[in-house]
């Protein structure tokens, strides 16, 4: 079976930069292998701006739709669980309308495969509509449903809700590909397969050095005040900080040693490769990049964000660095000389992503192709026989349809 002409549709959750950069990387891997990305369904919310780099690098038509998302507090720092639930329940009529639009778009584009980057509305759509297009789900979050994943002790309800939500995003999926910083056994019974992170090609090409500054990435712009407060007491420490705050256009120089940058994937990666240490709100993608570059990392999960709370502890286990509940960069500075993780361990694991990923996609496409061939070779023969011989008499057939 050839991959040429096989059409794949993406759905991408627009929360944070991780799913966006993964989709870009996936696009490049698949198109180089001969697949066609026929469209991108992009889940959005009014609370977060999709960075320009996504639109610059995606080569397929993009179709936006409103999708469930979190509500943050007035300071844009912590997640508000009850208001998030309430808001999304109120918006359910909108989500049902969007699922109908998604169904129409699938009929229009006629893809051979649908890949979902953790958007919950796609899981809901597959649960209710059960389309014939096979679904593959890719995200780090699927590792939370692995029996060997170690959650923080306690937090029963948080763990349960995170697992249920993650399962919801992958309703009726043929395979769930769990991006992980380290290898774990596949759980084929649950259609759960562990693969290396989807790092961008530029990660492998950008030169690595050790500069005189600390790089910071903030998922929620409310943490800017924490960075400024720390900086005022440590004006001699050079900081570069990336944020999605709307009024930060390109670069805002707070002073000679503190700069805030609008999210820009190329600039971020170059500064990551050259920093002496990295601080982040515990998102998976940026921590993987820091691991690849061998940068000491300080992780501060977004308040009440149990997924990031778990990420921080899992990343520390993988050797990425340390974590805390506040952006006290003194702890990071103290840790820099203590960071001893060998980046080659992670680099060797990450080097297998393309081959492993294509094996999964090729296998699913091949299975679907075989099903379609069987349908074409069996059903039309019967229909033809019924048309030619409308009576109860049937011709004697000497071989199986399509046989010798």
N, C-alpha and C positions, 0 to 999 in steps of 0.2 A: 504493500500500500504506500502510495506517495503522499507527502504532506502538502504538496503544491495545490493551491486552490481551497484547502480546508479553512473554513472561516471560524474565527473564535471571537466571542463577545466578552468584554470585561464589565464588571461592576466594581466600583471602588468607593470605599468609605472615605469621606473627605476630612475626617478628624485627624489632626496632626500631619506630619510629613511622611511617616513610615509607610503607610499603605500607598501613598502617591508615588514614592520613589520605587517601591516594590513593583508597582504596575508598570512604570517606565522600564525598569530592568527586564521584566517579564516580556513586555512588548518587543524589546530588542532581541532577546533570546529566541522568541518564537518566529519573528519575521526573518531572522537570519537562517532559521531552520526551514523556511518555506511556507510557514503559515501566514494567513491574512487576518489581521485584527480588524474586524468589520465595524467596530464601534466601541465606545466607552460610555457606560452609564455611571454618572458621577453623583454620589449621594452628598447633598449639601445641607447646610443650615444657615440661618441668618446670623448666628453667633460667631461664625468663623469664615475668614476669607481664604479661598483657595490660592496658594502661591502661584505667581506667574510662571515659575519654571515648569510647572506641570503642563500648562497650555503650550509652552514653547517646545516641549520635547515629545508630547504625544502627537502621533502622526495620523490618527484616525478621528473620525467625527465624534464629538463629545455631546452627550445628551444629559442635561442636569435634571435631577429630581430631588425633592425634599425628602429627607430620611430622618429617622429617630436620632436624637443626639442628647448630650448632657446639658444641664443648666448649671452655670457657675454663679458664685456669689457676686455681690456688688463690686468687689475688688478684683474680680476675674482671677481668683486664685483657686479656691476649693470648689469641689463638686457638691451640688445640693441634690441629694437623692430623691426626696419626696417631690420637690418641684419638678424634677426631671421626669418622674413617673407621671405626675399629673399633666404636665404639658404634652407629653407624647400621647396620653390617653385622649386628651381633648383634640389632638390633631389626627386621630385615627381615621376620620372620614377622608382627610386629605391623603393619608397613606393608602387607603383603599383605592382612591382615584388614581394614585400614582402606580399602583400595582396593575391596574387595567391598562395604563399607558405603557408600562413595561411589557405587558403581554402583547400589546399591539406592535411594539418595537421589535420584539423577538420574531413575530410573524413577518414583519417587513424585512428584517435583516437576514433571517433564515440561517442562523449560525449552526455549525456542527458541534460546538462546545461552548459552554458558558463558564467563565472563571470569576468567582466572587472573592474580592479582597475585603472580607469581613463586614459587608454592609448588611444590617439586620433586615432591611426591607426585602432583600432578595431571598433570604431564608423564609420570610413570611409568604412571599409570592410562590415559592416552590411548594410550600406546605399547602396552600389553598388551591393553586392552579395545576400543580403536578405536570408541567410541560414535558414533552418528549426529549428536549435537548438535555444531554447529560450535564451535570453540574460538578465542578471541582472547586473546592474552597481552599484558599491559601492565606495564612496569617500565623503570626507567632502565638496568638491566643489559643489555638487548638492544642497547644502543648498542655494547657490547663486541664484538659480532659484525658491526659495520659496517666495511667495508674502509677507510674514511677515519678511523676512530678511532685516535688516537695513544696507544699504551701507553708506559709507561716503558721505556727501553732495557734489554735483557736479560730475565731472568725467563721463560725459554722455557716451562718446565713449569707455572709459575703461570698464565701466559697461556692455555696450552692447556687446563688443567683448568678455568679459569673459563669459557672459551668452551664447553667440552663440557657443563659443568653448566648453563649458561644455555640451551643448545640442548635439554637434557633437560627443562627446565621447560616448553618449548614444543613438545613432540612433537605432530605432526599438526596444529599450529595453522594456521588459515586466514590469520591475520595476526599479526605481532609488532609491537606499537607501542612504539617506543623513546623514552622520555622523555629530552629533551636540553636543556641550557642554551643551545644555539645550533642553528641550522638546518644540516642536512646533507641531501644528496639521498637520496630513497627508493631502496631496492634491491628492486624488485618481483619480480625473479627469485627472491630468497630470502624473499619475503613479509615484508620488513622495511621499516617505515615510521617515519620520524622525526617526532615531534610535540612540542609544548611541554610543560612540566611541568604536572602536575595540582595547581595551587595551590588551597587552600581559599578559599571565598567571603570569609571574614573577612579574608584577606590584602588584598583589594582595598578593604575598608571601614574597617579600623582606622587611626586617625590616626597619622602618622609624626612623630617628634620625635627630638631628640638629648639623652639624659640624661647622668647622671654615673656610670654603672655599666657594667660588662662583663657580658654574658650568656654562660653556658656550658651546653652540652648534652653529656652523657656517655652514650654507648651502653652502656658497661660501668661498673658502679659502683666497680670497683677504682681508677679514676682519681681518686676523691674524695680519697685521701691525697695525691696529687700537687698537687691544688688547695689543700688545707690547708697543705701544706709551703710552697708559693709564697706563700700569703697571710700566713703568719707573718712573712715577710721584707718584705711590702708591706701592712701593716695599714690603710694609708690609702686603698687602692684598693677601691672598693665592687664586690662580686661577687654575682651571682645565678646559682645553678647548679642545673640540672635533672638528676635521676637516677631510675632505676627501683629503687633500693635499697629493699627491703621495709620496713625500720624507719624510713624517712623518711616520716612521715605528714603530708600537706599541706605544711607548712613547718617546717624545723628551723633556727633561728637559731644559728649557731655563735658569732657575736659580732655587734657592731654593724655590721660591714661585709661579712660573709659569711653568706649564707643558702642552704640547700639546699632544693629543692622536689621533691616527687613530681611525676611527669609529669602535666601538666594542659594540654591544648591551648590553651584560651582564655587562661590566665595566661601561658603561654609566648609566645604570639603578641603579647600586649600588651607584655610586657617586651622582646621582640625589636624591635618597632616603636619603642620608646623608648630603646633602649640606645645607647651610643656606639661599641660594637664587640662582635663575637660570636666565641666560640671553640667548636669542636665536634670530635667524633671523625669528621669527614669523611663523614657521611651525606648523601645527595643532597638529600632533601626540605628539611632545615633550611638548607642552603647556598642553595638556590633562594629560600627566603623571605628570607634575608639579602641576596641579590642584588636582589630586588624592592624591599626597603626601603633599599638603598644602604648597607648596613653593612659596614665593613671586617671581614674574616673571617680567623680563624686556624684552620687545620685540622691536627689531629693524628690520623692514622689509627690504628685499633686495631692493636696489634702482631700481625704475621703475618696480617693481613687484607688480602690483595692487592687485593681489590675496592676497599676504602677507600683503599689506597695509590694506586691508579689514579685514583679519584675526586678525591683531593686535588690531584693534578697537572692533571687535566682542568679542575677548578674554578678553579685559578689561571690556566690558559690562558683561561678564560672571563671573567676579571677579578674573581673573587670575593675574592681576597686572597692570603695566603701560607700555607705549610705547614711543619711541622717534625715531628720524631719524639717530642718531649716537650712537656708543657704548660708551657713557659717563656713566660709571658705578657708578659715584658719585650719580647719580639720583637713582639708584637701592639701594645703601647703605642707602640713606636717606629714602627710601620707606619701607625698611624691617620692621621697628617697626610699620609702619602705616597699614600694610597688615592685614586685619581682616576677610577675607573670611573664612567661615566655610566649610572645605573640605567634611564634611558628605553630604552636599547637592549634590555635584557632585558624590560622591561615591555611593549614593543611585541610582542615574540616571544610572551610568555606570554598576551597578550590574545586570541590566536587559538585557544586550546586547545579551547574548547567547540565551536566550529564545525567544526574539523578532526576532533575526536573523534566527533561525531555523524554526520559524513559517512561515517566508517569503519563505525560500528555500523549505521547505516541501510542502507548498501550490503550488508553481510553478511547482515542480516536479510532484505533484499529478495531477495538471491540465493537464500537458503534457502527463502523463500516461493515463489519461482518454481519451484524444484525440487519442492516439495510439490504445487503446483498441477499441474505436469506429471504427477506420479505419480497424482494424483487423476483427471486427465482422460484418461489413457491406460490404466492398468492395469484399472480397473473396467470399462471398455468391453469389453475383451478377455474379462474374466471373465464379463461378462453374455452376450456372444456365445456363449461356450462352454456356458453354462448353458442358453440358449434353443435352441441348435442342436448337440446332442451328436454328431450324425453328422459325416461329413467335409464335408457341404455347408455353405457359408457364404453369407449374404445378400450381394448386390451393394451396396456402399456408394458413395453418390454424392458424399460429401464426407468430409474428415478429421474425426475425432472432435472435437467442439467447434467445427468450422468452419461456414461458411455453407451 
